[in-house]
Amino acid sequence: MSAAVALALTGCAADRCPPTQQSAPNSQQEAPAKPKYGFGVPKGDPSLDRSTVNTVYSLLGNRKCKTAADNMDDDAWQDFLDPREVLLVQAAVELCGNNDKKADPRRAAALYEAVSDQFGGWNHIGWSETSSSLSWHVCEMYKSVASTIDKKDRDDVICSNADAPDKVLQWQADTDPRALVQR
């Protein structure tokens, strides 16, 4: 179709129609929203055993941050079989904040990073010694802490069943692993 025919169909002559306006690119387009990686743990099985890790998990799930912190004081680390779980649970406690306890993300990051520095990484976290079962609570806590500190989606964090690092297998439960991390 010719331009003259198109103009005639729209009801204007070539000399009387306003120039066509192209929309200018919007230079102030909104940037995509940045994802937020705030700390929280999914609600879990309420029939938890009475281990320290499960007790603290339940408290964190209910946002009872100070009580969770109190449960990790003093000799609680002796209830753990894996030093990385001590550091993980303490990091989770440090990320939890509300009216009765302020979150300390720097301390949480230091505890989290100490796992790689001191114990060779996160492989096999939450798995039983026989690799036959995974502690859902440890895995979910790991996903929450890793997501918050590494700023990535929880679904991208995997509780790998690869072999545990030798340093974990050699750990003697005679020293609180939190002592390895500077305050």
C-alpha angles and dihedrals in degrees: 000000000000123000091244092054090048091051092048091051091053091052103249135099120234092253096048105042119098115245114269112258121219115206110252115235110265103245091187098059112155115256115239112270113264113239115248119227102193118163123259137129126227117251109263143188108318091207093076122160115247098257117134093244093054093044092051091045091055091048092049090049088056092045092244091146100163093048089049089051091049089053090057095051126112115344101002090110089071090071091066126089094197122052090211090062090056090053092043095051092045090050089051090050090050091052092051113092136168139134095306099042132029118226117242107201094173092057089045091053092049091052092046093049092048089070091067094037098046106022107029102254144296103299113135095010110163096009121123119248089258091050089231099115138032124215102234091202095053092045093049091047089050091050091050095047095043092047092051098044099036092039096229135125116280089230089063092058114089129194095223120210091206116129116294114250115265091242090063092050090050096048114123112208094229099100130052105242090213087071087070091066120079116235 
